[in-house]
Amino acid sequence: MTSQKLILPIDGMSCAACANRIEKVLNKLPGVAASVSFASESAELSLAEGGATPADAVAAIGKAGFSVPMAHAELALEGMSCAACAARIEKVLGKLPGVTASVNFASERASLGFPEGSYAPAALVAAVQKAGFDARVVAGEADDEAATRRHVEHYRHELRVFVVSALLTLPFIAEMVAMLFGVHALMLPRMLQLLLSAPVQFWVGARFYKGACSALKGGGANMDVLVALGTSMAWGFSAWVTLAGLDGQHVYFEASAAVITLVVLGKLMEARAKGKAGSAIEALVRLAPKVARVERGGQLLEVPVGELVLGDVVVVRNGESVPVDGEVVDGEGAFDESLMTGESLPVARGVGGRVVAGSRAVAGSVRLRASGVGNRTQLAQIVRLVREAQGSKAPIQRLADVISGVFVPVVVAIALLTFAATGWWLGDWTVALVHAVAVLVIACPCALGLATPTAVMVGIGNGARRGILFRNAAALETAGRLQAVVLDKTGTLTEGKPTVDAMLVLVPDEDGLLGAVAAVEAGSEHPLSRALIGAAAARKLTLPAVSGFAAHAGAGVEADVAGVGRLAVGDPRWLGLELPDAARAWRDEGKTVVAACVDGAPAGFFAIADRLKPGSARAVGRLREMGIRVLMLTGDNRATAAAIAREAGIDEFEGEVKPRGKADRVAHLKAEGLKVGMVGDGVNDAPALALADASFAMGAGSDVAIEAADVTLMHDDLEHLVDAVALSRATLAKIRQNLFFAFIYNTLGIPLAALGYLSPVIAGAAMAFSSVSVVSNSLLLRRWR
């Protein structure tokens, strides 16, 4: 029995006992012999064929409480002609020990994950080359620009080749048109037909022979095999008839030449359409300027953006694009951020305001201190996220992948069966040959392979231009299937900028208490904390020193405050306090009540008001119109929750819900068989976000929430959630249409060709334009608003 060797790096071991535990866990897996070294922090495994996989070993290490650090790489692929090629490369890469691979035929990229240090880039490229294709490691923006130039040059070369092929094929087209009208005077001499068709067959068509040989050598079959086999049969038979002088036998030079020319034309149109499908990334990359004006040594210098460093002071003038993320230190202006956030109106920024790379100054001039440069800007992160999302696979694509993997061998078998059955039934092997060629030529897995990824690329790119960032294609698909949406209150439905509306202080020094409360709340990320800190700032209070800070999720915070004592601030129920009459009145008005205790004794109560966002009620109404059940969960008291829910138009709501309770409610909805989405912006929402089928984080929310979310909404406007769901549904509709067209095309086309209802020329034209039609249908998503 064969076995494969694998070395996995391991994080988290603290002693030799850890190594022994991991080794014991791994050796329990079927077919695994493992040796774990604490000194090298790695495990050496021998995996028997048919036993546990590398993924099983990684999972077992994770369950044991340790982790295998994973590295990621992206390869730009060359030489793919159809979805079968992508399936072949994915299979070859997936056979490498520990490697997970996803190949996108539309973007011509492979996304790889593997244990850190286990593979050099050259080894991954070599595996692709062994399969008969070529690959390069994607190095970043510079590589993207070089790839764009190569694609342009390649397209121009292919266009020249097509022009030559078309000119050589035109006499055959003229001959066929004339024959349709009963004119036989334009019939070309057979030797001339041979001379005209030979360059098309063997010079223009050389790519198909080369691609077929590479595929067969790598143990697979692709579209090139079908085209090369079909046209070679037609041309070879015609050449034999011509050279043998069999004047009574028909020849098919026009079929082979027309098929190759039409396929090349289809590939040109397909490449052009695929380029448009991926245009979102190019548009984002173009936002960043190449040169920046920087103040250095008392001078204003123009330097390449790649040479900027954190802390540089950059000057941005009216009409220029911003090269860095930064804070305005001088001047004021209005900035257009529409291509990154979808916000159509310019936003004003003054001293202290934050400006992001890629935005454009439409009024005024400013000086910025760089806080993010190069790959650390928000624009670079968005480009990376969009590129990864466009390269991922949606679950709906699985069936097409399975079919593409076996498509070509099945078609070849059908063609052979057609040849044998037609020849036996009609007794005319020439007609049988024509039918078999038509079957080979009309069958194409490209449409199946392009149906899902092109729609995903356009949909995700369209979302990115409007401030909706999908983490991957699965998130895009799931968002369109939602049946229920759970909303947080603070910062999601409301503005998230609460203010202290009233205070009831039970100690003599009101300013002293407010300053102490603000000092403790400075350690919290909760939006209510900002209200208390803001109230202290408005009075210009000096905050005392704190120590022993502790946060209690969904309840409050506490710390030792110099000169005050142990101060606890949070939910009155957590503090065990009864609300005075004034605080009850605040609560009944929909305001949030926060209490403070010093050494266990009540010290004061604060009424915090947070207004509903202008678009929240409208967004809730649109979600309900889409048939989506809307619920609100909040840690606030029930009276406050009821007031906000009533204003937003939400019938189902719960107050006084702890973070664990939000996650439990999401789990309960999923147990009912519903596809559940969760929308939040705070640390308290992270457990529920992680548990939901599709999670949405408001762009101004905490990093923890955004990291846990499947979709990031760059605006705090809840209507962007509705847009995300609508875009997902529109994309899913396009995918279903594409898959329907692709399946119907092959389901109807192959039998019609086998029965002789389609000539090889018509079959070639249909095959050439099948992929174009699918990609063009996906491009209609660009019109979505």
C-alpha positions in Angstrom: 0.0 0.0 0.0 1.4 3.4 -1.0 1.7 6.2 1.6 2.6 9.9 1.5 4.9 11.8 3.8 3.8 15.1 5.4 5.5 17.5 7.9 3.1 19.8 9.7 4.3 22.8 11.9 2.4 23.0 15.2 1.7 26.1 17.3 0.8 26.0 21.0 3.1 23.3 22.5 4.6 24.3 25.8 6.4 21.1 26.8 7.2 17.5 25.8 3.9 16.3 27.2 2.1 18.4 24.6 4.1 16.7 21.9 3.2 13.3 23.3 -0.5 14.2 23.5 -0.5 15.3 19.8 1.4 12.2 18.7 -1.1 10.0 20.5 -4.1 11.8 18.9 -2.6 11.5 15.4 -1.7 7.8 15.7 -5.3 7.1 16.5 -6.3 8.2 13.0 -6.7 5.4 10.5 -3.7 4.8 8.4 -1.5 7.4 10.2 1.9 6.9 11.6 3.1 10.1 13.4 6.1 11.3 15.2 5.9 14.7 16.9 9.0 16.7 17.9 8.7 19.3 20.6 12.1 20.7 19.7 11.2 21.4 16.1 7.5 22.1 16.9 6.4 19.9 14.0 4.8 16.5 13.3 6.1 14.1 10.7 3.3 11.9 9.3 3.0 8.9 7.1 -0.5 8.7 5.6 -1.6 5.4 4.1 -3.7 5.5 0.9 -7.4 5.2 1.8 -6.8 6.3 5.4 -7.0 9.7 7.0 -6.3 12.8 4.9 -4.0 15.7 5.7 -7.1 17.7 6.5 -8.1 15.1 9.0 -4.7 15.4 10.7 -5.0 19.2 10.8 -8.5 18.9 12.3 -7.3 16.3 14.9 -4.5 18.7 16.0 -7.0 21.5 16.4 -9.3 19.3 18.5 -6.4 18.5 20.7 -6.1 22.2 21.6 -3.2 23.1 19.2 -3.0 24.6 15.8 -1.3 24.2 12.4 -0.3 27.6 11.0 -1.5 27.8 7.5 0.0 29.7 4.6 -1.9 31.0 1.5 -0.8 31.6 -2.0 -2.5 32.7 -5.2 -1.4 31.5 -8.7 -2.2 33.1 -12.0 -2.9 30.3 -14.5 -2.2 30.1 -18.2 -3.3 27.6 -20.8 -6.8 26.8 -19.6 -9.3 26.5 -22.4 -12.4 25.3 -20.6 -13.8 24.3 -17.2 -12.4 20.8 -17.5 -8.9 22.3 -17.4 -9.8 24.1 -14.2 -11.2 20.9 -12.7 -8.0 19.1 -13.7 -5.7 21.7 -12.1 -7.8 21.7 -8.9 -7.6 17.9 -8.7 -3.8 17.9 -9.2 -3.2 20.6 -6.6 -5.6 19.0 -4.2 -3.6 15.7 -4.3 -0.6 17.5 -2.8 -0.4 16.5 0.9 -2.0 19.2 3.1 -3.0 21.4 0.2 -6.5 22.8 -0.3 -7.1 24.3 -3.7 -9.8 26.3 -5.5 -9.4 27.1 -9.2 -11.6 29.8 -10.8 -11.8 29.4 -14.6 -13.3 32.8 -15.1 -10.6 34.7 -13.2 -7.8 32.3 -14.2 -6.6 32.1 -10.6 -5.9 29.3 -8.1 -6.3 30.0 -4.4 -4.2 27.6 -2.2 -4.0 26.9 1.5 -1.3 24.7 2.9 0.7 24.2 6.2 3.2 26.9 6.7 6.7 26.1 5.4 5.6 22.8 3.8 5.7 24.1 0.2 7.8 26.6 -1.7 6.0 28.6 -4.5 8.2 26.8 -7.1 6.8 23.4 -6.0 3.2 24.6 -6.5 4.0 26.0 -9.9 5.8 22.8 -10.8 2.7 20.8 -10.0 0.6 22.9 -12.3 3.2 22.6 -15.1 3.2 18.9 -14.7 -0.5 18.9 -15.4 0.2 20.6 -18.7 -0.4 24.2 -17.8 1.6 27.2 -16.7 1.4 29.3 -13.5 2.9 32.2 -11.8 2.7 33.3 -8.1 0.7 36.5 -7.8 2.9 39.0 -6.0 0.6 41.9 -5.6 -0.5 45.1 -7.4 2.6 45.2 -9.6 2.0 41.6 -10.7 -1.7 42.6 -11.5 -0.5 45.4 -13.7 2.0 43.2 -15.5 -0.7 40.6 -16.0 -3.0 43.2 -17.4 -0.4 44.2 -19.9 0.2 40.6 -20.9 -3.5 40.0 -21.4 -3.7 43.1 -23.6 -0.8 41.9 -25.7 -2.1 38.4 -25.9 -5.5 39.7 -26.9 -4.0 41.8 -29.7 -2.0 38.8 -30.9 -5.1 36.6 -30.9 -7.0 39.2 -32.8 -4.4 39.2 -35.5 -4.5 35.4 -35.7 -8.3 35.6 -36.0 -8.2 38.1 -38.8 -5.8 35.8 -40.8 -8.1 32.8 -40.1 -11.2 34.8 -41.1 -9.7 35.9 -44.3 -8.7 32.3 -45.2 -12.2 31.1 -44.2 -14.2 33.8 -46.1 -14.1 32.0 -49.5 -15.6 28.9 -47.8 -18.3 31.1 -46.2 -19.1 32.7 -49.6 -19.3 29.2 -51.2 -21.7 28.0 -48.6 -23.9 31.1 -48.9 -24.0 30.7 -52.7 -25.0 27.0 -52.3 -27.9 28.0 -50.1 -29.3 30.1 -53.0 -28.6 27.3 -55.6 -25.6 29.0 -57.1 -22.8 26.4 -57.8 -20.6 28.6 -59.9 -18.6 29.7 -56.9 -17.5 26.2 -56.0 -13.8 26.2 -55.1 -11.4 23.7 -56.6 -10.7 21.0 -54.1 -6.9 21.6 -54.2 -7.5 25.3 -53.5 -9.8 24.3 -50.6 -7.0 22.1 -49.2 -4.4 24.9 -49.5 -6.7 27.5 -47.9 -7.8 25.3 -45.0 -4.4 23.8 -44.1 -3.0 27.0 -42.4 -6.3 27.4 -40.5 -6.1 23.7 -39.4 -2.5 23.5 -38.5 -1.3 27.1 -37.8 -4.4 28.7 -36.2 -5.5 25.4 -34.8 -2.1 24.6 -33.4 -3.3 25.8 -30.0 -5.9 23.1 -29.9 -3.4 20.3 -30.7 -1.0 21.7 -28.1 -3.8 22.0 -25.5 -5.1 18.5 -26.2 -1.6 16.9 -26.0 -0.9 18.7 -22.7 -4.3 17.6 -21.2 -3.9 14.0 -22.3 -0.3 13.9 -21.1 -1.5 15.1 -17.7 -4.1 12.4 -17.6 -7.2 14.5 -18.4 -9.2 15.8 -21.3 -10.6 19.2 -22.2 -12.3 21.2 -24.9 -9.1 21.3 -27.0 -9.4 17.5 -27.3 -12.9 17.8 -28.7 -12.0 20.6 -31.2 -8.8 19.0 -32.3 -10.4 15.6 -32.7 -13.5 16.8 -34.5 -11.7 19.2 -37.0 -8.9 16.7 -37.6 -11.4 14.0 -38.6 -13.2 16.4 -41.0 -10.0 17.8 -42.5 -8.2 14.5 -42.7 -11.1 12.8 -44.4 -11.4 15.6 -46.9 -7.6 15.7 -47.6 -7.7 11.9 -48.2 -10.6 12.2 -50.7 -8.9 15.1 -52.5 -5.5 13.5 -52.8 -7.0 10.1 -53.8 -9.0 11.8 -56.5 -12.4 10.6 -55.4 -14.4 13.2 -57.2 -17.8 11.7 -56.3 -17.3 12.1 -52.6 -18.1 15.3 -50.7 -15.4 17.1 -48.8 -15.6 19.1 -45.5 -12.8 21.6 -45.6 -15.2 24.4 -45.0 -16.5 22.7 -41.8 -13.0 22.4 -40.2 -11.9 25.9 -41.2 -15.2 27.5 -40.1 -15.3 25.6 -36.8 -11.7 26.7 -35.9 -12.4 30.3 -36.9 -15.6 30.5 -35.0 -14.1 28.9 -31.9 -11.2 31.4 -32.0 -13.8 34.2 -32.4 -15.8 32.9 -29.4 -12.6 32.8 -27.3 -11.8 36.4 -28.2 -15.3 37.5 -27.2 -15.2 35.4 -24.1 -11.8 36.9 -23.0 -13.2 40.4 -23.6 -16.3 39.7 -21.6 -14.4 38.0 -18.7 -12.2 41.2 -18.6 -15.3 43.3 -18.1 -16.5 40.9 -15.4 -13.4 41.5 -13.4 -13.3 45.3 -14.0 -14.3 46.1 -10.4 -10.8 45.4 -9.1 -9.2 47.4 -11.9 -11.5 50.3 -11.0 -10.5 50.1 -7.3 -6.8 49.8 -8.1 -6.9 52.8 -10.4 -8.2 54.9 -7.5 -4.8 55.2 -5.8 -2.4 57.6 -7.4 1.2 56.5 -8.3 2.9 59.7 -7.0 2.4 61.7 -3.8 3.5 65.2 -2.6 5.3 64.7 0.7 6.8 67.3 3.1 10.4 66.2 3.9 13.2 68.3 5.2 11.3 71.5 4.8 10.6 70.7 1.1 7.6 69.5 -0.9 8.7 66.5 -2.9 7.0 64.2 -5.3 7.8 60.6 -4.5 6.4 57.2 -5.6 3.5 56.0 -3.4 5.5 52.9 -2.7 8.2 54.9 -0.8 5.7 56.5 1.6 6.1 55.6 5.3 3.8 56.0 8.3 3.9 59.5 9.7 4.6 61.2 6.4 2.8 64.5 5.9 1.1 64.4 2.5 -0.4 67.3 0.6 -3.6 66.7 -1.3 -4.9 69.5 -3.6 -8.3 70.1 -5.1 -9.1 67.5 -7.7 -6.4 65.0 -6.7 -6.7 61.5 -5.4 -5.6 60.6 -1.8 -2.5 58.3 -1.8 -2.7 57.2 1.9 -5.0 56.7 4.8 -4.5 59.6 7.1 -5.7 62.3 9.5 -6.1 65.9 8.4 -3.6 68.1 10.3 -4.3 71.3 8.3 -7.0 72.6 6.0 -10.4 71.3 5.1 -12.1 69.8 2.1 -14.8 67.6 0.6 -13.9 64.1 -0.5 -15.6 61.8 -3.0 -15.6 58.2 -1.6 -18.3 56.8 -3.8 -16.3 54.0 -5.5 -15.3 52.6 -2.2 -18.4 53.1 0.0 -21.2 53.7 -2.4 -21.9 57.1 -0.8 -22.9 59.4 -3.7 -22.4 62.7 -1.9 -18.9 64.1 -1.0 -18.1 64.0 2.7 -16.5 67.0 4.5 -13.3 66.6 6.4 -11.5 69.1 8.6 -8.7 69.0 11.1 -8.8 65.7 12.9 -11.0 64.1 10.2 -10.0 60.7 8.7 -9.4 60.4 5.0 -8.9 57.1 3.2 -6.7 56.3 0.2 -8.5 56.3 -3.1 -10.9 59.1 -2.2 -10.8 62.3 -4.4 -10.7 65.8 -3.1 -13.5 67.6 -4.9 -13.2 70.9 -2.9 -10.4 72.4 -0.8 -6.8 71.3 0.0 -5.5 69.5 3.0 -2.3 68.2 4.7 -2.6 64.6 5.9 -0.5 62.6 8.4 -0.2 59.1 7.0 -1.7 56.4 9.2 -1.9 53.7 6.5 0.4 53.3 3.5 0.9 50.7 0.7 -0.9 47.4 1.5 -2.1 48.7 4.9 -4.6 51.2 3.5 -8.3 50.5 3.6 -8.4 50.6 -0.2 -5.7 47.8 -0.4 -7.7 45.8 2.1 -10.9 46.2 0.1 -9.0 45.2 -3.1 -7.6 42.1 -1.4 -11.1 41.2 0.0 -12.8 41.6 -3.3 -10.1 39.6 -5.2 -10.3 36.7 -2.7 -14.1 36.8 -2.8 -14.2 36.8 -6.6 -11.8 33.8 -6.7 -13.9 31.8 -4.3 -16.6 29.2 -5.2 -20.3 29.3 -4.4 -21.9 26.1 -3.2 -24.3 26.2 -6.1 -21.3 25.5 -8.4 -20.6 22.0 -7.1 -22.8 20.2 -9.6 -21.3 22.1 -12.6 -17.8 21.2 -11.3 -18.7 17.5 -11.1 -20.1 17.5 -14.6 -17.2 19.4 -16.1 -14.8 16.9 -14.7 -16.3 14.0 -16.7 -17.8 16.0 -19.6 -15.1 15.4 -22.3 -14.7 11.7 -21.9 -18.5 11.2 -22.0 -18.8 13.4 -25.1 -16.1 11.4 -26.9 -17.9 8.2 -26.0 -21.2 9.7 -27.4 -19.4 10.7 -30.6 -18.0 7.2 -31.1 -21.4 5.7 -30.4 -23.0 8.1 -32.9 -20.4 7.2 -35.6 -21.0 3.5 -35.1 -24.8 3.6 -34.8 -25.3 6.1 -37.7 -22.9 4.1 -40.0 -24.6 0.8 -39.2 -28.2 2.2 -39.5 -27.7 4.3 -42.7 -24.8 2.3 -44.2 -23.1 5.6 -45.0 -20.0 6.0 -43.0 -19.3 9.5 -44.5 -22.6 10.8 -43.0 -21.7 9.0 -39.8 -18.4 10.8 -39.7 -20.2 14.2 -40.2 -22.6 13.4 -37.3 -19.8 12.4 -35.0 -17.8 15.6 -35.8 -20.9 17.7 -35.1 -21.2 16.0 -31.7 -17.6 16.7 -30.8 -17.8 20.3 -32.0 -21.0 21.4 -30.3 -20.2 19.9 -26.9 -18.4 22.4 -24.7 -18.0 22.5 -20.9 -17.0 26.2 -21.0 -20.5 27.4 -20.5 -20.9 25.2 -17.4 -17.6 26.4 -16.0 -18.4 30.1 -16.6 -22.0 30.0 -15.4 -21.3 30.6 -11.7 -17.9 32.3 -11.4 -18.7 35.1 -13.9 -21.9 36.0 -12.1 -20.1 35.9 -8.8 -17.3 38.1 -10.1 -19.8 40.7 -11.4 -22.0 40.5 -8.3 -19.2 40.9 -5.8 -17.5 43.7 -7.8 -20.9 45.5 -8.1 -21.3 45.2 -4.3 -17.7 46.5 -3.7 -18.4 49.6 -5.8 -21.4 50.3 -3.5 -19.8 49.7 -0.2 -21.0 46.1 0.3 -18.1 43.7 0.8 -18.8 40.0 0.6 -16.1 37.8 2.3 -16.6 35.0 -0.3 -19.0 33.5 -2.8 -20.7 31.4 -0.2 -21.6 34.5 1.7 -23.0 36.0 -1.5 -25.2 33.0 -2.1 -26.3 32.6 1.5 -27.4 36.3 1.8 -29.8 35.8 -1.0 -31.5 32.8 0.7 -32.2 34.5 4.1 -35.6 34.0 5.7 -35.0 35.8 9.0 -32.8 38.7 10.0 -31.8 39.5 13.6 -30.9 43.1 14.3 -28.9 44.6 17.2 -30.3 48.0 18.4 -27.4 50.3 19.4 -25.3 51.3 16.3 -27.4 49.1 14.0 -31.0 50.4 14.1 -29.9 53.6 16.0 -27.2 56.0 15.2 -24.8 54.5 17.7 -23.9 58.0 18.9 -25.8 58.2 22.2 -25.7 61.3 24.3 -26.3 61.8 28.0 -29.7 63.3 28.2 -30.2 63.6 32.0 -28.4 62.7 35.2 -29.5 61.9 38.8 -26.5 62.2 41.1 -26.7 60.8 44.6 -23.3 62.1 45.8 -22.2 65.7 46.5 -19.6 66.1 43.7 -21.5 65.7 40.4 -18.4 66.6 38.2 -16.3 64.2 40.3 -18.7 61.3 39.7 -19.0 62.0 36.0 -15.3 62.3 35.6 -14.7 59.0 37.4 -17.4 57.2 35.3 -15.9 58.5 32.1 -12.4 57.3 33.3 -13.8 53.8 33.9 -15.8 53.7 30.6 -12.6 54.7 28.6 -11.6 51.0 28.7 -14.9 49.9 27.1 -15.8 49.7 23.4 -19.6 49.9 24.0 -21.3 52.8 22.2 -22.9 53.9 25.6 -19.4 54.4 26.9 -18.8 57.1 24.3 -21.8 59.0 25.5 -20.5 59.2 29.1 -17.0 60.0 27.9 -18.5 62.7 25.7 -20.5 64.2 28.5 -17.3 64.5 30.6 -15.4 66.0 27.6 -18.1 68.6 27.1 -17.5 69.8 30.7 -13.7 69.7 30.1 -13.3 67.4 33.1 -9.9 65.9 34.0 -10.2 62.1 34.2 -8.6 60.4 37.3 -6.3 57.4 37.1 -7.9 53.9 37.1 -6.6 50.4 37.8 -7.9 46.9 38.1 -10.3 47.4 35.1 -12.7 44.6 34.4 -15.4 44.3 31.7 -18.5 42.2 32.1 -20.1 41.5 28.7 -23.6 42.7 28.4 -23.6 44.1 31.9 -21.0 46.8 32.6 -17.5 47.7 33.7 -15.7 48.3 36.9 -12.3 49.6 38.1 -10.5 51.2 41.1 -10.6 55.0 40.7 -8.0 57.1 42.4 -9.7 59.2 45.2 -13.0 57.5 44.6 -12.9 53.8 45.3 -14.2 50.7 43.5 -16.5 52.2 40.8 -18.9 49.9 38.9 -20.9 51.3 35.9 -23.6 49.5 33.9 -27.0 47.9 33.9 -28.9 48.7 37.1 -30.0 45.1 37.3 -26.4 43.9 37.2 -25.7 46.3 40.1 -28.8 45.1 42.0 -30.4 48.6 42.1 -34.0 49.6 42.1 -34.8 52.5 39.7 -35.9 55.8 41.3 -39.1 57.4 39.8 -37.1 59.8 37.6 -35.1 56.9 36.1 -38.3 54.9 35.5 -39.7 57.9 33.5 -36.5 58.0 31.4 -36.9 54.3 30.6 -40.5 54.6 29.7 -39.5 57.4 27.2 -37.3 54.9 25.4 -34.0 56.1 26.9 -31.3 53.7 28.3 -30.6 54.0 32.0 -27.0 53.4 33.3 -26.2 53.3 37.0 -23.0 53.9 39.0 -22.0 52.4 42.3 -19.1 53.3 44.5 -17.9 50.5 46.8 -21.4 48.9 46.4 -23.4 52.0 47.2 -25.6 53.7 44.6 -23.9 56.9 43.4 -26.0 58.1 40.4 -28.1 57.3 37.3 -27.7 58.5 33.7 -30.3 58.7 31.0 -28.7 58.0 27.6 -30.7 58.7 24.4 -29.8 57.2 21.0 -31.9 58.3 18.0 -33.1 55.9 15.3 -31.2 56.2 12.0 -33.2 58.0 9.3 -33.3 54.9 7.0 -33.9 52.2 9.6 -37.7 52.1 9.5 -37.6 52.2 5.7 -35.1 49.3 5.7 -37.2 47.2 8.0 -40.2 47.8 5.7 -38.3 46.7 2.6 -37.0 43.5 4.4 -40.6 42.6 5.3 -41.7 43.2 1.7 -39.0 40.8 0.6 -40.6 38.1 2.8 -37.9 38.3 5.5 -38.8 38.0 9.2 -37.2 40.8 11.2 -36.3 40.5 14.9 -34.5 43.0 17.2 -32.4 41.8 20.2 -30.9 44.2 22.6 -29.3 44.2 26.0 -31.4 47.3 26.9 -34.4 47.0 29.2 -37.7 46.0 27.6 -39.3 49.4 27.8 -36.5 51.0 25.8 -36.5 48.0 23.4 -40.3 48.4 22.9 -40.0 52.1 22.2 -37.3 51.6 19.5 -39.0 48.6 18.0 -42.3 50.6 17.7 -40.5 53.5 16.0 -38.7 51.1 13.6 -41.8 49.1 12.7 -40.5 45.8 14.3 -43.1 43.4 15.8 -40.7 40.8 17.2 -38.2 42.1 19.8 -36.5 41.1 23.0 -34.9 43.3 25.6 -32.4 42.5 28.4 -30.7 39.9 26.2 -27.1 38.9 27.1 -24.5 38.2 24.3 -25.0 34.4 24.9 -28.7 34.9 24.7 -28.4 36.5 21.2 -26.4 33.5 20.0 -29.0 31.2 21.5 -31.8 33.0 19.8 -30.0 32.7 16.5 -29.5 29.0 17.1 -33.2 28.6 17.9 -34.3 30.3 14.7 -31.9 28.0 12.7 -33.4 25.0 14.5 -36.8 26.1 13.1 -35.3 25.5 9.7 -34.8 29.2 8.8 -31.8 30.7 7.0 -30.8 33.4 9.6 -28.8 36.6 9.1 -27.4 38.6 12.0 -26.5 42.3 11.9 -24.4 44.0 14.5 -21.6 46.3 15.2 -20.2 45.5 18.6 -18.1 43.0 20.5 -21.3 41.8 22.2 -22.6 40.7 18.8 -19.6 38.6 17.8 -21.0 35.2 19.1 -24.3 35.7 17.3 -22.6 36.9 14.2 -20.4 33.8 14.1 -23.4 31.5 14.6 -25.7 33.0 11.9 -25.9 31.6 8.4 -24.9 35.0 7.1 -23.6 37.7 9.3 -23.4 41.4 8.5 -21.1 44.0 10.3 -21.7 47.7 10.0 -18.5 49.3 8.6 -18.1 51.7 11.5 -18.4 48.9 14.0 -15.6 47.2 16.0 -12.9 45.1 14.3 -14.1 42.0 16.2 -17.5 42.3 14.7 -16.2 42.9 11.2 -13.7 40.0 11.5 -16.6 37.7 12.5 -18.9 38.8 9.7 -19.5 37.4 6.2 -20.5 40.8 4.8 -19.2 44.2 5.8 -21.5 47.2 5.1 -19.2 50.2 4.7 -22.0 52.5 5.7 -23.9 52.7 8.9 -27.1 52.8 6.8 -29.3 49.7 7.4 -30.7 50.1 3.8 -27.3 48.8 2.7 -28.3 45.5 4.3 -31.4 45.4 2.1 -29.2 46.2 -0.9 -26.9 43.3 0.0 -29.8 40.9 0.1 -31.2 42.2 -3.1 -27.9 42.0 -4.9 -27.4 38.4 -3.7 -30.8 37.5 -5.0 -30.1 39.1 -8.3 -26.8 37.2 -8.6 -28.4 33.9 -7.7 -31.0 34.5 -10.3 -28.3 35.1 -12.9 -26.4 31.9 -11.8 -29.6 29.9 -12.2 -30.3 31.4 -15.6 -26.7 30.6 -16.7 -26.8 27.1 -15.4 -30.1 26.5 -17.2 -28.8 27.9 -20.5 -25.6 25.8 -20.1 -27.4 22.5 -19.3 -30.2 23.1 -21.9 -27.6 24.0 -24.6 -25.7 20.7 -24.1 -28.8 18.6 -23.4 -30.4 19.7 -26.6 -27.4 20.3 -28.8 -25.7 17.0 -28.4 -28.7 14.8 -29.4 -29.5 17.2 -32.3 -26.0 16.9 -33.6 -26.0 13.1 -33.2 -29.2 12.8 -35.2 -27.8 14.9 -38.0 -30.0 18.0 -37.5 -26.9 20.2 -37.0 -24.0 20.5 -39.5 -20.5 20.8 -38.0 -20.4 24.5 -39.0 -23.6 25.4 -37.2 -22.5 23.3 -34.2 -19.2 25.1 -34.2 -20.9 28.5 -34.2 -23.3 27.4 -31.4 -20.4 26.1 -29.3 -18.4 29.3 -29.8 -21.2 31.6 -28.7 -22.5 29.5 -25.8 -19.8 30.7 -23.5 -20.2 34.3 -24.7 -23.9 34.2 -24.1 -23.4 33.0 -20.5 -20.8 35.7 -19.7 -22.8 38.4 -21.4 -25.8 37.4 -19.3 -23.7 37.7 -16.2 -22.5 41.2 -17.3 -26.2 42.3 -17.2 -25.7 42.4 -13.4 -23.6 45.5 -13.9 -26.9 47.3 -14.5 -28.2 46.4 -11.0 -28.9 49.3 -8.8 
